[in-house]
Amino acid sequence: MFANTPRGAKASAITYSIIETAKENGVNPFQYLIYLFEKLSNLDLQDKDALDQLLPWSASLPPVFRMNN
C-alpha cells in the first residue's frame, strides 16, 4: 500500500517476512538483522548448508538472540 514501485513492495515483503519469522521463532528481530547483515556479506555460496545455519530456527544461532519468554 505504501510502496512506490513493485521492487520496493517486494523488498518490504521480504523484510517483513524475515522479521516476523524471527519473532515466531523467539529471536530478537533487531539483533538478528544485525547478525544477518554481518554474516551474509561473507557467506560462502559454494557451501549449501551455510544459509541454513543463518535461519531463525537454526540451533547454530548464538543463544543471545533468543528472547526471554
Secondary structure as UniProt FT lines:
FT   HELIX           6..24
FT   TURN            25..26
FT   HELIX           29..40
FT   TURN            41..42
FT   TURN            45..46
FT   TURN            48..51
FT   HELIX           52..54
FT   TURN            56..57
FT   TURN            59..60
FT   HELIX           63..65
//
